C-alpha cells in the first residue's frame, strides 16, 4: 500500500502527458468517438455537471464582486418648541462595508478553486458516463452474440433430430430416441426465445440511457494483452484521475476557507457619509461615520471549525488515494488475467464443439447413443457461452483501462 500511495503522489506531481499523446484509436467494436461524445454530453448527469460548471463561474464572480453593497438611509423628524413653529428636519446617509484588501485576494482564489472543482466534477461525470456506456454497450453485444450462439445450436439440435428420425426409419433406433431428440430441440428453441428477449431488453436499456443507438451490433474484436508495464499504466490513470483531482481541490478549498476565516477575525469596517438639515433649515450638517464590529468568541470558534475542516479534507484525500490505488491494481489484474482466462475458455469451447460434431457423426453411423449425442451438444453450448463471457469480460476489462486512462472517446480533451 505504501508503494501505491507513493506512486499516486508521483503520478500527480510529475507525470504529465498531452491529450495528443494519450489518445489512441477507438476499438472498432465500440461506438466511434464522434457518436460517443454526443451520447456522453447528452447524459443527464453530464448535463447537471455542465450546469454546475456554469454556476461556478457565477459563484466566482460573486466572490470577486464582494458581498457588501451601498446602503442609503433617510430620516425625517419634527422638532417642536414650546414657543414658535415646528422645525421640520431630515438626515440622509450613504454607507458601505469595506472588504479589506487581503480578504479580496482570498475570495478571488476561492472563486478560482470553485471553478476548478466544477470542471473536475464535470470530467468525473463524463468519465462515469463513459463507463456506463461501455457496460451497457458490451452487455448488448454479448446478448446479441449469445442469441447467435443459441441459434446455431437450434440448427445443430435439428440435425440431431433428423439423424434420430433417419435411424428410426432404418430400424436402427427406437421412437424414444427420436422423441428425446425432439424434446432437446424444443428446449434449445425455448433458450433462443429467452436469449432474443434478453437481447431486446439489453438494447432497450442502452437506447434509453443513450438514445439513437444502432440496431445491429458490431463484430467483437479479439481481446488484447496489456503490453504496458503496470507502473507506467498506473501513472497514466493517476494523472487523469478526476476523483483524485477533486480531493486535492477540496483540500485547497478548505485551506482557502480557513485563511478567509482567519482574515475575518479582523472585521470589515463600515464607512458612511451623512448630511442633515436642522433648525428650520438654517443648520446644515455634513459628517463621516465609521463603525467596526468588536470580535468575540464566535469568530474564534469559527476559525477552529475551519481548521478542522482542513484536516478532514486531507484525510479524505488520503483515503481517495488508497481507493484509487486499489482500483488501479484490481483493474490491471483483471485486464491481464481475463485475457488468459479467455484463451483457455476459447480452447475449451473449440474442443467441445469438435466433440459435439464427432459425436453427431458417430450417432449417425450408429456408434453412439442419443444421450451421449445430447450431452455433447449441451456441453458445447455451455463451453461456447463460457468462451463468449470470457471474451466480453476481457474486452470490457481492457476497455475500462483505456477509459480510466482517458485514452479513447476524446476523454483526454475533457
DRENZAMAR-362569 format. One record per residue (C-alpha): z, y, x; residue number from 1; residue in three letters. Coordinates in nm, 4 decimals, decimal comma. Layout:
! residues N
<rec <Z Y X> NUM ALA> ...
This chain:
! residues 414
<rec <0,0000 0,0000 0,0000> 1 UNK> <rec <0,0719 0,2399 0,2860> 2 UNK> <rec <-0,2759 0,1711 0,4235> 3 UNK> <rec <-0,4308 0,2521 0,0872> 4 UNK> <rec <-0,2314 0,5730 0,0434> 5 UNK> <rec <-0,3363 0,6842 0,3927> 6 UNK> <rec <-0,6939 0,6027 0,3022> 7 UNK> <rec <-0,6681 0,8161 -0,0095> 8 UNK> <rec <-0,5347 1,1132 0,1839> 9 UNK> <rec <-0,8050 1,0793 0,4496> 10 UNK> <rec <-1,0709 1,0480 0,1849> 11 UNK> <rec <-0,9611 1,3625 0,0046> 12 UNK> <rec <-0,9131 1,5572 0,3243> 13 UNK> <rec <-1,2070 1,4616 0,5414> 14 UNK> <rec <-1,4753 1,2682 0,3581> 15 UNK> <rec <-1,7499 1,4971 0,2409> 16 UNK> <rec <-2,0927 1,3935 0,1226> 17 UNK> <rec <-2,3504 1,5834 -0,0730> 18 UNK> <rec <-2,4926 1,4797 -0,4071> 19 UNK> <rec <-2,8294 1,4100 -0,2445> 20 UNK> <rec <-2,6658 1,1667 -0,0011> 21 UNK> <rec <-2,4774 0,9609 -0,2598> 22 UNK> <rec <-2,7384 0,9400 -0,5358> 23 UNK> <rec <-2,9110 0,6011 -0,5487> 24 UNK> <rec <-3,1957 0,4858 -0,7760> 25 UNK> <rec <-3,0672 0,3790 -1,1152> 26 UNK> <rec <-3,0990 -0,0019 -1,1562> 27 UNK> <rec <-3,3868 -0,0979 -1,3844> 28 UNK> <rec <-3,1655 -0,2894 -1,6278> 29 UNK> <rec <-2,9602 0,0237 -1,7007> 30 UNK> <rec <-3,0670 0,3283 -1,9041> 31 UNK> <rec <-3,2745 0,5749 -1,6987> 32 UNK> <rec <-3,0948 0,8779 -1,5599> 33 UNK> <rec <-3,2614 1,1292 -1,7928> 34 UNK> <rec <-3,1637 0,9378 -2,1069> 35 UNK> <rec <-2,8144 0,8572 -1,9783> 36 UNK> <rec <-2,7409 1,2228 -1,9063> 37 UNK> <rec <-2,8398 1,3194 -2,2608> 38 UNK> <rec <-2,6164 1,0492 -2,4093> 39 UNK> <rec <-2,3240 1,1407 -2,1855> 40 UNK> <rec <-2,3495 1,5110 -2,2693> 41 UNK> <rec <-2,3571 1,4312 -2,6411> 42 UNK> <rec <-2,0422 1,2190 -2,6249> 43 UNK> <rec <-1,7618 1,3790 -2,8339> 44 UNK> <rec <-1,5090 1,3536 -2,5513> 45 UNK> <rec <-1,7502 1,5329 -2,3183> 46 UNK> <rec <-1,8209 1,7975 -2,5821> 47 UNK> <rec <-1,4464 1,8523 -2,6149> 48 UNK> <rec <-1,4136 1,8897 -2,2379> 49 UNK> <rec <-1,7066 2,1334 -2,2330> 50 UNK> <rec <-1,5320 2,3473 -2,4947> 51 UNK> <rec <-1,2101 2,3335 -2,2936> 52 UNK> <rec <-1,4067 2,4412 -1,9862> 53 UNK> <rec <-1,5379 2,7463 -2,1706> 54 UNK> <rec <-1,1864 2,8164 -2,2954> 55 UNK> <rec <-1,0546 2,8035 -1,9389> 56 UNK> <rec <-1,2889 3,0881 -1,8460> 57 UNK> <rec <-1,1371 3,2991 -2,1228> 58 UNK> <rec <-0,7855 3,1994 -2,0170> 59 UNK> <rec <-0,8623 3,3084 -1,6611> 60 UNK> <rec <-0,9982 3,6363 -1,7940> 61 UNK> <rec <-0,6770 3,6904 -1,9893> 62 UNK> <rec <-0,4701 3,6406 -1,6762> 63 UNK> <rec <-0,6859 3,8804 -1,4786> 64 UNK> <rec <-0,6651 4,1423 -1,7540> 65 UNK> <rec <-0,2816 4,1373 -1,7791> 66 UNK> <rec <-0,0833 4,0698 -2,0984> 67 UNK> <rec <0,0504 4,4272 -2,1094> 68 UNK> <rec <-0,1139 4,6843 -2,3353> 69 UNK> <rec <-0,0719 5,0521 -2,4099> 70 UNK> <rec <0,1792 5,1359 -2,6827> 71 UNK> <rec <0,1648 5,4527 -2,8907> 72 UNK> <rec <0,4795 5,5793 -3,0630> 73 UNK> <rec <0,5161 5,8682 -3,3060> 74 UNK> <rec <0,8342 6,0019 -3,4638> 75 UNK> <rec <0,8698 6,2644 -3,7350> 76 UNK> <rec <1,2026 6,4287 -3,8207> 77 UNK> <rec <1,3569 6,7248 -4,0027> 78 UNK> <rec <1,6325 6,9377 -3,8604> 79 UNK> <rec <1,8453 7,1130 -4,1262> 80 UNK> <rec <2,0559 7,4194 -4,0544> 81 UNK> <rec <2,3498 7,5492 -4,2557> 82 UNK> <rec <2,1681 7,8763 -4,2879> 83 UNK> <rec <1,7936 7,9127 -4,2911> 84 UNK> <rec <1,4930 7,6886 -4,3447> 85 UNK> <rec <1,4478 7,3281 -4,2277> 86 UNK> <rec <1,2715 7,2661 -3,8952> 87 UNK> <rec <1,0006 7,0023 -3,9048> 88 UNK> <rec <0,9831 6,8280 -3,5671> 89 UNK> <rec <0,7942 6,5391 -3,4084> 90 UNK> <rec <0,7780 6,3238 -3,0956> 91 UNK> <rec <0,4683 6,1424 -2,9611> 92 UNK> <rec <0,4865 5,8874 -2,6806> 93 UNK> <rec <0,2399 5,6705 -2,4835> 94 UNK> <rec <0,3769 5,3885 -2,2664> 95 UNK> <rec <0,2762 5,0689 -2,0930> 96 UNK> <rec <0,4449 4,7961 -1,8927> 97 UNK> <rec <0,3032 4,7903 -1,5400> 98 UNK> <rec <0,2346 4,4490 -1,3822> 99 UNK> <rec <0,3459 4,4605 -1,0217> 100 UNK> <rec <0,0661 4,4056 -0,7630> 101 UNK> <rec <0,1969 4,0732 -0,6301> 102 UNK> <rec <0,2043 3,9260 -0,9798> 103 UNK> <rec <-0,1544 4,0278 -1,0427> 104 UNK> <rec <-0,2731 3,8289 -0,7400> 105 UNK> <rec <-0,0776 3,5219 -0,8514> 106 UNK> <rec <-0,2181 3,5466 -1,2045> 107 UNK> <rec <-0,5699 3,5594 -1,0623> 108 UNK> <rec <-0,5012 3,2445 -0,8607> 109 UNK> <rec <-0,3541 3,0748 -1,1683> 110 UNK> <rec <-0,6700 3,1545 -1,3610> 111 UNK> <rec <-0,8849 3,0059 -1,0874> 112 UNK> <rec <-0,6777 2,6862 -1,0901> 113 UNK> <rec <-0,7130 2,6583 -1,4685> 114 UNK> <rec <-1,0909 2,6812 -1,4371> 115 UNK> <rec <-1,0959 2,4159 -1,1628> 116 UNK> <rec <-0,8726 2,1912 -1,3731> 117 UNK> <rec <-1,1006 2,2230 -1,6737> 118 UNK> <rec <-1,4010 2,1434 -1,4553> 119 UNK> <rec <-1,2273 1,8362 -1,3118> 120 UNK> <rec <-1,1325 1,7186 -1,6617> 121 UNK> <rec <-1,4941 1,7645 -1,7679> 122 UNK> <rec <-1,6008 1,5468 -1,4750> 123 UNK> <rec <-1,3483 1,2814 -1,5750> 124 UNK> <rec <-1,4680 1,2898 -1,9371> 125 UNK> <rec <-1,8263 1,2344 -1,8200> 126 UNK> <rec <-1,7078 0,9563 -1,5882> 127 UNK> <rec <-1,5213 0,7785 -1,8685> 128 UNK> <rec <-1,8202 0,8197 -2,0996> 129 UNK> <rec <-2,0390 0,6641 -1,8287> 130 UNK> <rec <-1,8017 0,3691 -1,8070> 131 UNK> <rec <-1,8178 0,3264 -2,1843> 132 UNK> <rec <-2,1972 0,3478 -2,1803> 133 UNK> <rec <-2,2075 0,0748 -1,9161> 134 UNK> <rec <-1,9693 -0,1512 -2,1104> 135 UNK> <rec <-2,1464 -0,1094 -2,4461> 136 UNK> <rec <-2,4884 -0,1457 -2,2837> 137 UNK> <rec <-2,4039 -0,4631 -2,0923> 138 UNK> <rec <-2,2337 -0,6137 -2,3991> 139 UNK> <rec <-2,5534 -0,5583 -2,5985> 140 UNK> <rec <-2,7773 -0,7014 -2,3255> 141 UNK> <rec <-2,5511 -1,0058 -2,2926> 142 UNK> <rec <-2,5539 -1,0610 -2,6695> 143 UNK> <rec <-2,9344 -1,0467 -2,6757> 144 UNK> <rec <-2,9624 -1,2866 -2,3818> 145 UNK> <rec <-2,7146 -1,5236 -2,5475> 146 UNK> <rec <-2,9297 -1,5210 -2,8612> 147 UNK> <rec <-3,2335 -1,6087 -2,6499> 148 UNK> <rec <-3,0470 -1,8931 -2,4778> 149 UNK> <rec <-2,9416 -2,0463 -2,8078> 150 UNK> <rec <-3,2939 -2,0053 -2,9484> 151 UNK> <rec <-3,4169 -2,2154 -2,6557> 152 UNK> <rec <-3,1507 -2,4723 -2,7426> 153 UNK> <rec <-3,2820 -2,4840 -3,1000> 154 UNK> <rec <-3,6204 -2,5833 -2,9593> 155 UNK> <rec <-3,4541 -2,8415 -2,7346> 156 UNK> <rec <-3,2496 -2,9856 -3,0242> 157 UNK> <rec <-3,5618 -3,0015 -3,2429> 158 UNK> <rec <-3,7374 -3,2007 -2,9704> 159 UNK> <rec <-3,4362 -3,4344 -2,9599> 160 UNK> <rec <-3,4642 -3,4866 -3,3360> 161 UNK> <rec <-3,8350 -3,5598 -3,3090> 162 UNK> <rec <-3,7634 -3,8163 -3,0375> 163 UNK> <rec <-3,4959 -3,9825 -3,2534> 164 UNK> <rec <-3,7288 -3,9960 -3,5542> 165 UNK> <rec <-4,0069 -4,1390 -3,3395> 166 UNK> <rec <-3,7776 -4,4136 -3,2126> 167 UNK> <rec <-3,6604 -4,4815 -3,5688> 168 UNK> <rec <-4,0198 -4,5248 -3,6869> 169 UNK> <rec <-4,0795 -4,7577 -3,3934> 170 UNK> <rec <-3,7734 -4,9600 -3,4915> 171 UNK> <rec <-3,6006 -4,8752 -3,1637> 172 UNK> <rec <-3,3282 -4,6562 -3,3194> 173 UNK> <rec <-3,1277 -4,6524 -3,6365> 174 UNK> <rec <-3,1364 -4,3920 -3,9095> 175 UNK> <rec <-2,7859 -4,2957 -3,7975> 176 UNK> <rec <-2,9189 -4,1680 -3,4653> 177 UNK> <rec <-3,1756 -3,9508 -3,6446> 178 UNK> <rec <-2,9028 -3,8147 -3,8725> 179 UNK> <rec <-2,6818 -3,7330 -3,5731> 180 UNK> <rec <-2,9703 -3,5502 -3,4040> 181 UNK> <rec <-3,0437 -3,3608 -3,7277> 182 UNK> <rec <-2,6795 -3,2572 -3,7515> 183 UNK> <rec <-2,6904 -3,1339 -3,3931> 184 UNK> <rec <-2,9990 -2,9240 -3,4743> 185 UNK> <rec <-2,8217 -2,7716 -3,7747> 186 UNK> <rec <-2,5212 -2,6910 -3,5572> 187 UNK> <rec <-2,7374 -2,5120 -3,3000> 188 UNK> <rec <-2,9151 -2,3182 -3,5760> 189 UNK> <rec <-2,5744 -2,2038 -3,7005> 190 UNK> <rec <-2,4894 -2,0900 -3,3480> 191 UNK> <rec <-2,8179 -1,8986 -3,3389> 192 UNK> <rec <-2,7346 -1,7212 -3,6645> 193 UNK> <rec <-2,3948 -1,6235 -3,5247> 194 UNK> <rec <-2,5498 -1,5041 -3,1978> 195 UNK> <rec <-2,8064 -1,2985 -3,3896> 196 UNK> <rec <-2,5306 -1,1302 -3,5885> 197 UNK> <rec <-2,3349 -1,0582 -3,2707> 198 UNK> <rec <-2,6425 -0,9015 -3,1115> 199 UNK> <rec <-2,6939 -0,6787 -3,4164> 200 UNK> <rec <-2,3289 -0,5710 -3,4087> 201 UNK> <rec <-2,3412 -0,5034 -3,0345> 202 UNK> <rec <-2,6469 -0,2819 -3,0794> 203 UNK> <rec <-2,4797 -0,1035 -3,3710> 204 UNK> <rec <-2,1685 -0,0298 -3,1640> 205 UNK> <rec <-2,3872 0,1007 -2,8830> 206 UNK> <rec <-2,6042 0,3138 -3,1130> 207 UNK> <rec <-2,3101 0,4649 -3,2993> 208 UNK> <rec <-2,1409 0,5721 -2,9769> 209 UNK> <rec <-2,4671 0,6749 -2,8076> 210 UNK> <rec <-2,7404 0,7482 -3,0671> 211 UNK> <rec <-3,1146 0,6831 -3,0323> 212 UNK> <rec <-3,0812 0,3656 -2,8285> 213 UNK> <rec <-3,3878 0,1446 -2,7643> 214 UNK> <rec <-3,4289 -0,1578 -2,9894> 215 UNK> <rec <-3,5204 -0,4118 -2,7199> 216 UNK> <rec <-3,3021 -0,4913 -2,4181> 217 UNK> <rec <-3,4229 -0,4780 -2,0568> 218 UNK> <rec <-3,4577 -0,7762 -1,8272> 219 UNK> <rec <-3,1392 -0,8385 -1,6319> 220 UNK> <rec <-3,1576 -0,7894 -1,2573> 221 UNK> <rec <-3,0250 -1,0331 -1,0022> 222 UNK> <rec <-2,6696 -0,9336 -0,9009> 223 UNK> <rec <-2,6484 -0,7674 -0,5609> 224 UNK> <rec <-2,3969 -0,8171 -0,2862> 225 UNK> <rec <-2,1831 -0,5205 -0,1856> 226 UNK> <rec <-2,3151 -0,4535 0,1636> 227 UNK> <rec <-2,0908 -0,1520 0,2331> 228 UNK> <rec <-1,7525 -0,2111 0,4040> 229 UNK> <rec <-1,4522 -0,1765 0,1779> 230 UNK> <rec <-1,3079 0,1189 0,3685> 231 UNK> <rec <-1,6310 0,3196 0,3526> 232 UNK> <rec <-1,6753 0,2426 -0,0160> 233 UNK> <rec <-1,3163 0,3419 -0,0853> 234 UNK> <rec <-1,3712 0,6749 0,0874> 235 UNK> <rec <-1,6694 0,7402 -0,1374> 236 UNK> <rec <-1,4747 0,6621 -0,4518> 237 UNK> <rec <-1,1747 0,8682 -0,3424> 238 UNK> <rec <-1,3938 1,1652 -0,2527> 239 UNK> <rec <-1,5365 1,1708 -0,6053> 240 UNK> <rec <-1,2205 1,0708 -0,7947> 241 UNK> <rec <-1,1667 1,3151 -1,0799> 242 UNK> <rec <-0,8165 1,1849 -1,1705> 243 UNK> <rec <-0,7009 1,2408 -0,8132> 244 UNK> <rec <-0,8600 1,5851 -0,8123> 245 UNK> <rec <-0,6787 1,6644 -1,1365> 246 UNK> <rec <-0,3468 1,5505 -0,9891> 247 UNK> <rec <-0,3985 1,7713 -0,6826> 248 UNK> <rec <-0,4832 2,0702 -0,9016> 249 UNK> <rec <-0,1768 2,0089 -1,1180> 250 UNK> <rec <0,0349 2,0415 -0,8035> 251 UNK> <rec <-0,1379 2,3687 -0,7154> 252 UNK> <rec <-0,0889 2,4937 -1,0692> 253 UNK> <rec <0,2818 2,4083 -1,0658> 254 UNK> <rec <0,3234 2,5817 -0,7298> 255 UNK> <rec <0,1460 2,8937 -0,8563> 256 UNK> <rec <0,3567 2,8955 -1,1715> 257 UNK> <rec <0,6714 2,8666 -0,9606> 258 UNK> <rec <0,5522 3,1570 -0,7452> 259 UNK> <rec <0,4860 3,3586 -1,0609> 260 UNK> <rec <0,8311 3,2799 -1,1969> 261 UNK> <rec <0,9873 3,3790 -0,8661> 262 UNK> <rec <0,7991 3,7084 -0,8796> 263 UNK> <rec <0,9254 3,7620 -1,2349> 264 UNK> <rec <1,2799 3,7853 -1,1041> 265 UNK> <rec <1,1782 4,1434 -1,0315> 266 UNK> <rec <1,0962 4,2694 -1,3834> 267 UNK> <rec <0,7901 4,4782 -1,4596> 268 UNK> <rec <0,8773 4,8447 -1,5315> 269 UNK> <rec <0,7623 5,0238 -1,8445> 270 UNK> <rec <0,6332 5,3760 -1,7813> 271 UNK> <rec <0,5630 5,6288 -2,0542> 272 UNK> <rec <0,4648 5,9880 -2,1246> 273 UNK> <rec <0,6007 6,1755 -2,4237> 274 UNK> <rec <0,5786 6,5163 -2,5837> 275 UNK> <rec <0,7863 6,6715 -2,8607> 276 UNK> <rec <0,7867 6,9755 -3,0867> 277 UNK> <rec <1,1273 7,1163 -3,1848> 278 UNK> <rec <1,2913 7,4259 -3,3384> 279 UNK> <rec <1,0136 7,5343 -3,5712> 280 UNK> <rec <0,7563 7,4543 -3,3030> 281 UNK> <rec <0,8927 7,7158 -3,0687> 282 UNK> <rec <1,0058 7,4493 -2,8177> 283 UNK> <rec <0,7596 7,2048 -2,6653> 284 UNK> <rec <0,8927 6,9161 -2,4563> 285 UNK> <rec <0,6951 6,7114 -2,2004> 286 UNK> <rec <0,8537 6,4188 -2,0198> 287 UNK> <rec <0,8208 6,0860 -1,8424> 288 UNK> <rec <1,0154 5,7722 -1,9324> 289 UNK> <rec <1,0819 5,4656 -1,7189> 290 UNK> <rec <1,2594 5,1502 -1,8330> 291 UNK> <rec <1,3314 4,8345 -1,6353> 292 UNK> <rec <1,4996 4,5195 -1,7737> 293 UNK> <rec <1,8099 4,4089 -1,5896> 294 UNK> <rec <1,7521 4,0463 -1,4797> 295 UNK> <rec <2,0145 3,7875 -1,5606> 296 UNK> <rec <2,0770 3,4144 -1,5690> 297 UNK> <rec <1,7733 3,3370 -1,7842> 298 UNK> <rec <1,5279 3,4265 -1,5099> 299 UNK> <rec <1,7265 3,2281 -1,2549> 300 UNK> <rec <1,7268 2,9152 -1,4702> 301 UNK> <rec <1,3580 2,9601 -1,5454> 302 UNK> <rec <1,2837 2,9604 -1,1732> 303 UNK> <rec <1,4857 2,6419 -1,1296> 304 UNK> <rec <1,2831 2,4770 -1,4035> 305 UNK> <rec <0,9561 2,5836 -1,2381> 306 UNK> <rec <1,0641 2,4407 -0,9029> 307 UNK> <rec <1,1499 2,1045 -1,0585> 308 UNK> <rec <0,8071 2,1074 -1,2244> 309 UNK> <rec <0,6541 2,1271 -0,8759> 310 UNK> <rec <0,8487 1,8180 -0,7697> 311 UNK> <rec <0,7360 1,6362 -1,0843> 312 UNK> <rec <0,3710 1,7278 -1,0211> 313 UNK> <rec <0,3911 1,5994 -0,6642> 314 UNK> <rec <0,5434 1,2728 -0,7842> 315 UNK> <rec <0,2650 1,2393 -1,0432> 316 UNK> <rec <0,0086 1,2980 -0,7694> 317 UNK> <rec <0,1636 1,0267 -0,5528> 318 UNK> <rec <0,1655 0,7897 -0,8491> 319 UNK> <rec <-0,2005 0,8666 -0,9192> 320 UNK> <rec <-0,2868 0,7949 -0,5563> 321 UNK> <rec <-0,1368 0,4482 -0,5877> 322 UNK> <rec <-0,3133 0,3870 -0,9185> 323 UNK> <rec <-0,6473 0,4855 -0,7653> 324 UNK> <rec <-0,5799 0,2684 -0,4600> 325 UNK> <rec <-0,5065 -0,0314 -0,6815> 326 UNK> <rec <-0,8137 0,0263 -0,8976> 327 UNK> <rec <-1,0401 0,0580 -0,5937> 328 UNK> <rec <-0,9071 -0,2630 -0,4387> 329 UNK> <rec <-0,9452 -0,4541 -0,7652> 330 UNK> <rec <-1,2938 -0,3181 -0,8370> 331 UNK> <rec <-1,4207 -0,4005 -0,4887> 332 UNK> <rec <-1,2735 -0,7503 -0,5041> 333 UNK> <rec <-1,4259 -0,8053 -0,8489> 334 UNK> <rec <-1,7681 -0,6919 -0,7283> 335 UNK> <rec <-1,7675 -0,9163 -0,4218> 336 UNK> <rec <-1,6013 -1,2167 -0,5843> 337 UNK> <rec <-1,8076 -1,2098 -0,9032> 338 UNK> <rec <-2,1288 -1,2381 -0,7020> 339 UNK> <rec <-2,0111 -1,5665 -0,5514> 340 UNK> <rec <-1,8991 -1,6929 -0,8925> 341 UNK> <rec <-2,2409 -1,6070 -1,0367> 342 UNK> <rec <-2,4191 -1,8048 -0,7642> 343 UNK> <rec <-2,2012 -2,1095 -0,8314> 344 UNK> <rec <-2,2393 -2,0802 -1,2098> 345 UNK> <rec <-2,6173 -2,0441 -1,1775> 346 UNK> <rec <-2,6367 -2,3552 -0,9624> 347 UNK> <rec <-2,4259 -2,5463 -1,2136> 348 UNK> <rec <-2,6461 -2,4306 -1,5034> 349 UNK> <rec <-2,9591 -2,5410 -1,3190> 350 UNK> <rec <-2,8168 -2,8895 -1,2626> 351 UNK> <rec <-2,7015 -2,9114 -1,6254> 352 UNK> <rec <-3,0477 -2,8093 -1,7502> 353 UNK> <rec <-3,2123 -3,0701 -1,5259> 354 UNK> <rec <-2,9695 -3,3319 -1,6537> 355 UNK> <rec <-3,0493 -3,2413 -2,0142> 356 UNK> <rec <-3,4246 -3,2708 -1,9547> 357 UNK> <rec <-3,3876 -3,6017 -1,7716> 358 UNK> <rec <-3,1591 -3,7365 -2,0437> 359 UNK> <rec <-3,4093 -3,6312 -2,3106> 360 UNK> <rec <-3,6836 -3,8163 -2,1267> 361 UNK> <rec <-3,4604 -4,1190 -2,0801> 362 UNK> <rec <-3,3784 -4,1230 -2,4515> 363 UNK> <rec <-3,7473 -4,1006 -2,5398> 364 UNK> <rec <-3,8060 -4,4076 -2,3221> 365 UNK> <rec <-3,5101 -4,5872 -2,4780> 366 UNK> <rec <-3,2985 -4,5701 -2,1636> 367 UNK> <rec <-3,0149 -4,3542 -2,3078> 368 UNK> <rec <-2,8240 -4,3389 -2,6350> 369 UNK> <rec <-2,8123 -4,0446 -2,8728> 370 UNK> <rec <-2,4540 -3,9474 -2,7853> 371 UNK> <rec <-2,5473 -3,9086 -2,4185> 372 UNK> <rec <-2,8500 -3,7043 -2,5255> 373 UNK> <rec <-2,6478 -3,4613 -2,7382> 374 UNK> <rec <-2,3695 -3,4345 -2,4818> 375 UNK> <rec <-2,6202 -3,3376 -2,2127> 376 UNK> <rec <-2,7681 -3,0676 -2,4382> 377 UNK> <rec <-2,4266 -2,9197 -2,5198> 378 UNK> <rec <-2,3223 -2,9221 -2,1566> 379 UNK> <rec <-2,6472 -2,7491 -2,0663> 380 UNK> <rec <-2,5814 -2,4742 -2,3224> 381 UNK> <rec <-2,2236 -2,4281 -2,2047> 382 UNK> <rec <-2,3363 -2,4066 -1,8425> 383 UNK> <rec <-2,6135 -2,1595 -1,9304> 384 UNK> <rec <-2,3712 -1,9386 -2,1224> 385 UNK> <rec <-2,1245 -1,9534 -1,8336> 386 UNK> <rec <-2,4000 -1,8560 -1,5892> 387 UNK> <rec <-2,5069 -1,5667 -1,8131> 388 UNK> <rec <-2,1490 -1,4472 -1,8452> 389 UNK> <rec <-2,1034 -1,4674 -1,4671> 390 UNK> <rec <-2,4289 -1,2774 -1,4159> 391 UNK> <rec <-2,3340 -0,9971 -1,6545> 392 UNK> <rec <-1,9842 -0,9817 -1,5062> 393 UNK> <rec <-2,1247 -0,9497 -1,1535> 394 UNK> <rec <-2,3723 -0,6805 -1,2576> 395 UNK> <rec <-2,1081 -0,4882 -1,4517> 396 UNK> <rec <-1,8653 -0,5006 -1,1583> 397 UNK> <rec <-2,1304 -0,3742 -0,9157> 398 UNK> <rec <-2,2484 -0,1009 -1,1518> 399 UNK> <rec <-1,8869 0,0006 -1,2118> 400 UNK> <rec <-1,8577 0,0618 -0,8378> 401 UNK> <rec <-2,1680 0,2816 -0,8482> 402 UNK> <rec <-2,0262 0,4807 -1,1393> 403 UNK> <rec <-1,6839 0,5208 -0,9788> 404 UNK> <rec <-1,8539 0,6500 -0,6633> 405 UNK> <rec <-2,0728 0,8830 -0,8765> 406 UNK> <rec <-2,3910 0,7318 -0,7329> 407 UNK> <rec <-2,6035 0,6855 -1,0461> 408 UNK> <rec <-2,6979 0,8807 -1,3599> 409 UNK> <rec <-2,6621 1,2089 -1,1725> 410 UNK> <rec <-2,2818 1,1876 -1,1800> 411 UNK> <rec <-2,2650 1,3339 -0,8286> 412 UNK> <rec <-2,4021 1,6609 -0,9658> 413 UNK> <rec <-2,1350 1,6948 -1,2360> 414 UNK> 
